[in-house]
Amino acid sequence: MVQPQTALLNLGDAESRPQAAPRPIKLIIQIPCFNEAEHLGPTLADLPRSIPGVDIIETLVISDGSRDATVAVAKACGVDHIVDLPINKGLATAFMAGLDRALREGADIIVNTDADNQYRAADIGKLVRPILDREAEFVVGDRPIPDIEHFSRQKRALQHLGSWVVRLASGTKVGDAPSGFRALSREAALRINTFDSYTYTLETIVHAGLSDVRIVSVPIGVNGETRPSRLVRSIPDYVMRSAKSILRTTLVYQPARTFVAMSLPLAIVGGILALRWLWLYLGGSPRAHVPSLLASAGLLLSAVFLLIAAVLGKLLSINRRLLQDIQYRLRKFDAQLRQTDDESR
């Protein structure tokens, strides 16, 4: 009888033991900047001070080698954290530097917005809601592209085309891939990588989609144009850079599918030429048709080489996943270590 009484006492002690209070949820809103002293103040002023489900809201400004008073304006506006890169390294580098600092500061959710105040800051609550509700780890703001007056017809068409290509490459349903208004959970931020310093928008979506990071879109509003886009200096240049970024990312994360897709047209055309040559040869044609035979051999050999590359790429992708997992663990440990070190000071 003693043992049941002891167990009952132990159970009672466990039930009466006070439960640990839930840890507050911290949101950090990061703003990459390059010479944005003129627009940064209004952008910061529009940011929400409270969001349902979020306990702490802090701001982070990343000055990407700004040569104007961007940092001074950030300090004057009471920004909580500032990363001042010594030289201009590109939007993607500034974005990743912001994620690194936000993780170090203990962010549970990170929202990225532009310094020119083009995105409606009141929609940040809509942006973080899928993460708070555990429906997604990565949320992209979907702008009303057809209704944006300062977008030309050509730019609207390119935005739709680019988003379609990104959806195809990433296997996601993101409606507005070039949108820089996005929210990431801590886990997603620890896993995200970029290889291109030009822009992070397209590459991170492809990366997330091919790395099993749950990503969704939410409709958002926009403000009027405050300045011309610095990213889209010319349509041909933007298209070329975006295409290179998507292709590079797809080759890194899905090399087997990419190389197989590249080999199929060569194999089909080479096979048709080979069958044509065989048909003519067996039909007793007086000509040798050597050019067709050589073209067929070249195309089929190229297809075989691409298939070999697909097999090697598949093997390398297994190694990449292992390295990515190691990187994730190191990032997580490093962020926790630096956060603990900062708190102990």
C-alpha positions in Angstrom: 0.0 0.0 0.0 3.0 2.3 0.5 4.0 2.3 -3.1 0.6 3.5 -4.4 0.5 6.3 -1.8 4.0 7.4 -2.9 3.0 7.3 -6.5 -0.1 9.4 -5.7 2.0 11.9 -3.8 4.4 12.1 -6.6 1.5 12.6 -9.1 0.1 15.3 -6.9 3.5 17.0 -6.7 3.8 17.0 -10.5 0.3 18.4 -10.9 0.9 21.1 -8.4 4.3 22.1 -9.8 4.0 25.5 -11.5 4.1 25.3 -15.3 6.8 27.4 -17.1 5.5 30.6 -18.7 5.4 30.5 -22.5 8.3 32.3 -24.1 7.3 35.6 -25.7 7.2 35.7 -29.5 9.6 38.2 -31.0 9.2 39.7 -34.4 12.0 41.6 -36.0 11.2 43.7 -39.1 14.4 44.1 -41.2 14.9 46.8 -43.9 17.9 46.5 -46.3 19.0 50.0 -47.3 21.3 51.6 -49.8 21.3 55.4 -49.6 17.7 55.5 -48.3 18.0 58.5 -45.9 15.2 60.3 -47.7 12.6 57.4 -47.5 13.7 55.5 -44.4 12.0 57.8 -41.9 8.4 57.5 -43.3 8.9 53.7 -43.8 9.8 53.3 -40.1 7.0 55.5 -39.0 4.4 53.3 -40.7 5.6 50.1 -39.1 3.0 48.6 -36.7 3.7 48.9 -33.0 1.6 45.8 -32.0 0.3 42.7 -33.8 -2.0 40.1 -32.3 -0.1 37.0 -31.4 3.3 38.9 -31.2 4.7 40.0 -27.9 7.8 41.9 -29.0 8.3 43.9 -32.2 11.8 45.2 -33.0 13.3 46.9 -36.0 16.5 46.2 -37.9 18.2 48.3 -40.6 20.9 46.9 -42.8 22.9 49.7 -44.4 24.5 48.1 -47.5 27.5 50.5 -47.7 25.3 53.6 -47.7 27.1 56.8 -48.4 24.4 59.2 -47.2 22.8 59.6 -43.7 20.9 56.3 -43.7 22.5 55.1 -40.5 22.0 58.5 -38.8 18.4 58.5 -39.7 18.0 55.0 -38.4 19.5 56.0 -35.1 17.4 59.1 -34.9 14.2 57.0 -35.5 15.1 54.7 -32.6 15.8 51.6 -34.6 16.6 48.7 -32.3 19.4 47.1 -34.3 21.7 48.4 -37.1 24.0 46.4 -39.4 26.4 48.8 -41.2 28.2 47.0 -44.0 31.4 48.8 -45.0 30.8 48.7 -48.7 27.9 48.0 -51.1 27.7 44.2 -51.5 24.3 43.8 -53.1 20.7 43.3 -52.0 21.0 39.5 -51.4 24.1 40.0 -49.2 22.3 42.7 -47.1 19.2 40.4 -46.8 21.3 37.5 -45.5 23.2 39.8 -43.1 19.8 40.9 -41.8 18.7 37.3 -41.2 21.9 36.5 -39.4 21.6 39.5 -37.1 17.9 38.9 -36.5 18.6 35.2 -35.5 21.3 36.5 -33.2 18.8 38.8 -31.5 16.4 35.9 -30.9 13.8 36.6 -33.5 11.0 34.0 -33.8 9.7 35.6 -37.0 11.5 37.9 -39.4 9.7 40.2 -41.8 11.6 41.8 -44.7 10.3 45.0 -46.3 11.8 47.6 -48.6 13.1 51.0 -47.5 11.2 53.0 -50.1 7.9 52.2 -48.4 6.3 50.6 -51.4 4.7 47.9 -49.3 1.8 48.7 -47.0 3.2 48.2 -43.5 -0.3 47.6 -42.0 -0.3 44.2 -43.8 2.6 42.9 -41.8 0.0 41.3 -39.5 -1.5 39.4 -42.5 2.0 38.4 -43.5 3.0 36.8 -40.1 -0.4 35.2 -39.4 0.2 31.9 -41.4 3.4 31.5 -39.3 1.7 32.2 -36.0 -1.0 29.7 -37.0 1.6 27.1 -38.0 0.3 26.9 -41.5 3.6 28.0 -43.2 7.3 28.8 -42.5 7.8 31.2 -45.3 5.2 33.8 -46.5 5.4 36.0 -49.5 3.3 39.1 -50.0 1.2 39.0 -53.2 0.9 42.5 -54.7 -2.1 43.4 -56.9 0.1 43.6 -60.0 -2.7 44.5 -62.5 -3.7 47.4 -60.3 -0.3 49.1 -59.7 -0.4 52.2 -61.8 3.3 52.9 -62.0 4.0 49.4 -63.5 4.2 49.5 -67.2 2.3 46.8 -69.3 5.7 45.3 -70.1 6.7 45.1 -66.5 3.4 43.6 -65.5 3.8 40.9 -68.1 7.3 40.1 -67.0 6.3 40.0 -63.4 3.6 37.3 -64.2 6.1 35.4 -66.5 8.8 35.4 -63.8 6.4 34.2 -61.1 5.2 31.4 -63.4 8.8 30.3 -64.1 9.6 30.4 -60.4 6.5 28.3 -59.6 7.5 25.8 -62.2 11.1 25.6 -60.9 10.2 25.5 -57.2 7.0 23.5 -57.2 5.3 26.2 -55.1 2.2 28.3 -55.7 3.7 31.7 -55.0 1.8 34.4 -56.9 4.3 37.2 -56.8 7.8 35.8 -56.7 9.7 39.2 -57.1 8.0 40.6 -54.0 10.4 41.6 -51.3 7.7 41.8 -48.7 8.0 38.4 -46.9 8.0 36.7 -43.5 10.1 33.8 -42.4 10.0 31.7 -39.3 13.2 31.1 -37.3 13.5 27.6 -38.7 13.1 28.8 -42.3 15.6 31.6 -41.8 18.2 29.1 -40.5 17.8 27.0 -43.7 17.7 29.8 -46.4 20.8 30.3 -48.6 21.6 32.6 -51.5 24.4 32.4 -54.0 23.6 35.5 -56.0 24.4 39.0 -54.7 22.0 40.7 -57.2 18.7 39.7 -55.6 17.4 37.2 -53.1 13.7 37.2 -54.1 13.6 34.5 -56.8 16.4 32.3 -55.5 15.1 32.0 -51.9 11.7 30.9 -53.2 13.2 28.2 -55.4 15.5 27.1 -52.5 12.6 27.0 -50.1 10.4 25.1 -52.5 13.0 22.5 -53.2 14.1 22.2 -49.6 10.7 21.2 -48.2 10.1 24.6 -46.5 6.4 25.3 -46.4 5.7 28.5 -48.4 2.5 30.4 -49.1 1.3 33.7 -50.5 -1.0 36.3 -48.9 -2.6 39.3 -50.7 -1.1 42.6 -49.6 -1.5 46.3 -50.6 1.1 48.7 -51.9 1.7 52.5 -51.6 2.4 54.9 -54.4 5.8 55.0 -56.1 8.4 57.0 -54.2 11.4 56.4 -56.5 12.2 54.3 -59.6 13.3 50.7 -58.9 17.1 50.3 -58.5 16.9 46.6 -59.1 15.3 46.9 -62.6 17.7 49.2 -64.4 16.6 47.8 -67.7 14.2 45.1 -68.7 16.7 43.0 -70.7 19.2 43.1 -67.9 16.7 42.1 -65.3 15.4 39.2 -67.4 18.9 37.9 -68.0 19.9 38.2 -64.4 16.7 36.6 -63.1 17.0 33.7 -65.6 20.6 33.0 -64.6 19.5 33.1 -60.9 16.7 30.6 -61.5 18.8 28.3 -63.6 21.7 28.3 -61.2 19.4 27.6 -58.2 17.6 24.8 -60.0 20.9 23.2 -61.1 22.0 23.3 -57.4 18.9 21.9 -55.9 17.5 19.6 -58.7 20.4 18.8 -60.9 19.0 15.4 -62.0 15.7 16.7 -63.2 17.3 19.7 -64.9 19.9 17.6 -66.8 17.3 15.0 -67.8 15.1 17.8 -69.2 18.0 19.2 -71.1 18.9 15.8 -72.6 15.4 14.9 -73.8 15.2 17.3 -76.8 18.7 16.3 -77.9 17.9 12.6 -77.6 14.6 13.0 -79.5 16.1 15.0 -82.4 19.2 12.7 -82.5 16.9 9.6 -82.6 14.8 11.0 -85.4 17.9 11.8 -87.5 19.2 8.3 -86.8 15.9 6.6 -87.9 15.9 8.8 -91.0 19.4 7.8 -91.9 18.5 4.1 -91.3 15.4 4.4 -93.4 17.2 5.9 -96.3 20.1 3.4 -96.0 17.8 0.4 -96.0 15.8 1.9 -98.8 18.8 1.8 -101.0 19.4 5.6 -101.3 22.4 6.3 -103.6 23.7 9.0 -101.1 25.5 8.2 -97.8 23.8 11.0 -95.9 26.9 11.4 -93.7 25.9 14.9 -92.3 22.7 13.5 -90.9 24.6 10.5 -89.4 27.2 12.8 -87.8 24.5 15.2 -86.5 22.6 12.3 -85.0 25.7 10.9 -83.3 26.6 14.3 -81.9 23.2 14.9 -80.5 22.9 11.4 -79.0 26.3 11.6 -77.4 25.5 15.0 -75.9 22.3 13.5 -74.5 24.3 10.6 -73.0 26.7 13.1 -71.4 23.8 15.1 -69.9 22.3 11.9 -68.5 25.7 11.0 -66.9 25.7 14.6 -65.5 22.2 13.9 -64.1 23.3 10.8 -62.3 26.4 12.6 -60.9 24.2 15.5 -59.9 21.8 13.2 -58.1 24.7 11.8 -56.1 26.0 15.3 -55.3 22.5 16.4 -54.3 22.6 13.8 -51.6 25.8 15.2 -50.3 24.4 18.7 -50.6 21.5 17.8 -48.3 23.9 16.4 -45.7 26.0 19.6 -45.9 22.9 21.7 -45.7 21.8 19.9 -42.6 25.2 20.5 -41.0 25.1 24.1 -42.0 21.6 24.4 -40.4 22.9 22.9 -37.1 25.9 25.2 -37.1 23.8 28.3 -37.8 21.4 27.3 -35.0 24.2 26.7 -32.5 26.0 29.9 -33.5 22.9 32.0 -33.2 22.1 30.6 -29.8 25.7 31.0 -28.7 25.9 34.6 -29.8 22.5 35.4 -28.3 23.6 33.9 -24.9 26.8 35.9 -25.1 25.0 39.2 -25.8 22.6 38.6 -23.0 25.4 37.9 -20.5 27.1 41.2 -21.2 
